[in-house]
Amino acid sequence: MPFSRKTALITGAASGIGLATARYLVEQGARRLILIDRDAESLARIDLPCTLDLLPGDVADETFWGQVAVRLDGLDHAVVNAGVAGAGAIADLDFAEWRRILSVNLDGAFLTVRAAMRAMGERGGSIVATASAAGIKPEAGVAAYGASKAALIHLVKVAAKEGAPANIRVNAIAPSGVETPVWDAVPMFSDRAEEIGRDAAFAELAAMATPLGRYAKPEEIAAQIAFLLSDAAALITGTTLVSDGGYTL
């Protein structure tokens, strides 16, 4: 199996893409998972057949990463997945809301990538960051989120260049709609979901936004992340896999 006896770090691991990726890696042989999420209650409920280090904390807190560093020995893979969503026109957006989104999505990603690269050292490894199609295609009302993901895509490219001499590969995946709890923070979705139900709201949005007419399941994105982490992608680094149902066309 491609991840036999491997150790992987996953942030934002308590739900959505992060949890789906944790499950997938275990199914493919991962020996040890280091799972991070600020939702300590949901994190504590994770039960997988491997060695688990469950670390509740804020990925944007540098002090937290100082404590985590000692747990990253033998790290082979990292999934930089923790993120938050939000919406609002630039003219109406509070600076505090801008900073909230950039802090988690960009500062937290930087601290995660830095910690992973330091832990991997000269042994090499692979890192995948969860970006977004919003970082590629501009849309009104998502300035903070889109800017954070566009910056993350560029961070991945720089990290790939710096990591290459140590055989550390760094890539990103850019989904559009994925059926995860992050949508609950988007008023447009949460209001509609309350009216017609979550499944119907996802179907309605996807029909409008994507040529393929549907959003991704977390398990589908997890499988694509695993491909980028694996030796099957051994010559792929510094790239962004756009998995968006045609949204960015």
KAQUIDA-V560149 format. One record per residue. N is the residue number from 1. RES is the residue in three letters. SS is DSSP state (helix for helix, strand for strand, loop for the rest). PHI is phi in whole degrees, -180 to 180 (* if undefined). Layout:
N/RES/SS/PHI  N/RES/SS/PHI
This chain:
1/MET/loop/*  2/PRO/loop/-64  3/PHE/loop/-115  4/SER/loop/-57  5/ARG/loop/66  6/LYS/loop/-91  7/THR/strand/-114  8/ALA/strand/-132  9/LEU/strand/-103  10/ILE/strand/-134  11/THR/strand/-99  12/GLY/loop/61  13/ALA/loop/-91  14/ALA/loop/-82  15/SER/loop/-162  16/GLY/helix/57  17/ILE/helix/-62  18/GLY/helix/-62  19/LEU/helix/-67  20/ALA/helix/-62  21/THR/helix/-68  22/ALA/helix/-59  23/ARG/helix/-62  24/TYR/helix/-64  25/LEU/helix/-64  26/VAL/helix/-65  27/GLU/helix/-60  28/GLN/loop/-99  29/GLY/loop/103  30/ALA/loop/-55  31/ARG/loop/-88  32/ARG/strand/-144  33/LEU/strand/-122  34/ILE/strand/-106  35/LEU/strand/-111  36/ILE/strand/-123  37/ASP/strand/-163  38/ARG/loop/-82  39/ASP/loop/-86  40/ALA/helix/-63  41/GLU/helix/-66  42/SER/helix/-68  43/LEU/helix/-62  44/ALA/helix/-67  45/ARG/loop/-84  46/ILE/loop/-71  47/ASP/loop/-135  48/LEU/loop/-130  49/PRO/loop/-80  50/CYS/loop/-159  51/THR/strand/-74  52/LEU/strand/-118  53/ASP/strand/-109  54/LEU/strand/-101  55/LEU/strand/-122  56/PRO/strand/-72  57/GLY/loop/172  58/ASP/loop/-98  59/VAL/loop/-66  60/ALA/loop/-89  61/ASP/loop/-99  62/GLU/helix/-62  63/THR/helix/-62  64/PHE/helix/-59  65/TRP/helix/-67  66/GLY/helix/-62  67/GLN/helix/-77  68/VAL/helix/-74  69/ALA/helix/-51  70/VAL/helix/-70  71/ARG/helix/-94  72/LEU/loop/-100  73/ASP/loop/-58  74/GLY/loop/76  75/LEU/loop/-67  76/ASP/loop/-107  77/HIS/strand/-140  78/ALA/strand/-141  79/VAL/strand/-118  80/VAL/strand/-92  81/ASN/loop/-119  82/ALA/loop/-60  83/GLY/loop/-166  84/VAL/loop/-130  85/ALA/loop/-115  86/GLY/loop/-179  87/ALA/loop/-145  88/GLY/strand/157  89/ALA/loop/-65  90/ILE/helix/-55  91/ALA/helix/-65  92/ASP/helix/-105  93/LEU/loop/-81  94/ASP/loop/-70  95/PHE/helix/-63  96/ALA/helix/-62  97/GLU/helix/-70  98/TRP/helix/-56  99/ARG/helix/-67  100/ARG/helix/-58  101/ILE/helix/-72  102/LEU/helix/-65  103/SER/helix/-62  104/VAL/helix/-75  105/ASN/helix/-73  106/LEU/helix/-114  107/ASP/helix/-60  108/GLY/helix/-63  109/ALA/helix/-66  110/PHE/helix/-59  111/LEU/helix/-64  112/THR/helix/-69  113/VAL/helix/-61  114/ARG/helix/-62  115/ALA/helix/-63  116/ALA/helix/-66  117/MET/helix/-66  118/ARG/helix/-65  119/ALA/helix/-69  120/MET/helix/-72  121/GLY/helix/53  122/GLU/helix/-87  123/ARG/helix/-74  124/GLY/loop/85  125/GLY/strand/164  126/SER/strand/-142  127/ILE/strand/-131  128/VAL/strand/-129  129/ALA/strand/-108  130/THR/strand/-85  131/ALA/loop/-93  132/SER/loop/-166  133/ALA/helix/-61  134/ALA/helix/-66  135/GLY/helix/-84  136/ILE/loop/-114  137/LYS/loop/-107  138/PRO/loop/-73  139/GLU/loop/-136  140/ALA/loop/-63  141/GLY/loop/93  142/VAL/strand/-128  143/ALA/helix/-58  144/ALA/helix/-67  145/TYR/helix/-64  146/GLY/helix/-62  147/ALA/helix/-65  148/SER/helix/-65  149/LYS/helix/-79  150/ALA/helix/-64  151/ALA/helix/-65  152/LEU/helix/-63  153/ILE/helix/-60  154/HIS/helix/-72  155/LEU/helix/-57  156/VAL/helix/-60  157/LYS/helix/-64  158/VAL/helix/-66  159/ALA/helix/-62  160/ALA/helix/-63  161/LYS/helix/-68  162/GLU/helix/-72  163/GLY/helix/-83  164/ALA/helix/-56  165/PRO/helix/-61  166/ALA/helix/-97  167/ASN/loop/60  168/ILE/strand/-101  169/ARG/strand/-93  170/VAL/strand/-135  171/ASN/strand/-135  172/ALA/strand/-129  173/ILE/strand/-121  174/ALA/strand/-124  175/PRO/strand/-75  176/SER/loop/-101  177/GLY/loop/-80  178/VAL/strand/-130  179/GLU/loop/-78  180/THR/loop/-128  181/PRO/helix/-65  182/VAL/helix/-60  183/TRP/helix/-66  184/ASP/helix/-64  185/ALA/helix/-86  186/VAL/loop/-98  187/PRO/helix/-55  188/MET/helix/-56  189/PHE/helix/-78  190/SER/helix/-61  191/ASP/helix/-66  192/ARG/helix/-70  193/ALA/helix/-63  194/GLU/helix/-66  195/GLU/helix/-77  196/ILE/helix/-123  197/GLY/loop/98  198/ARG/helix/-64  199/ASP/helix/-61  200/ALA/helix/-67  201/ALA/helix/-67  202/PHE/helix/-61  203/ALA/helix/-63  204/GLU/helix/-65  205/LEU/helix/-62  206/ALA/helix/-64  207/ALA/helix/-63  208/MET/helix/-80  209/ALA/helix/-99  210/THR/loop/-124  211/PRO/loop/-55  212/LEU/loop/-77  213/GLY/loop/78  214/ARG/loop/-155  215/TYR/loop/-95  216/ALA/strand/-82  217/LYS/loop/-86  218/PRO/helix/-55  219/GLU/helix/-65  220/GLU/helix/-69  221/ILE/helix/-67  222/ALA/helix/-59  223/ALA/helix/-65  224/GLN/helix/-72  225/ILE/helix/-61  226/ALA/helix/-61  227/PHE/helix/-59  228/LEU/helix/-65  229/LEU/helix/-72  230/SER/loop/-83  231/ASP/helix/-67  232/ALA/helix/-63  233/ALA/helix/-110  234/ALA/loop/-60  235/LEU/loop/-105  236/ILE/loop/-102  237/THR/loop/-152  238/GLY/loop/75  239/THR/loop/-110  240/THR/strand/-122  241/LEU/strand/-83  242/VAL/strand/-87  243/SER/strand/-124  244/ASP/loop/-131  245/GLY/loop/64  246/GLY/loop/91  247/TYR/loop/-56  248/THR/loop/-84  249/LEU/loop/-65
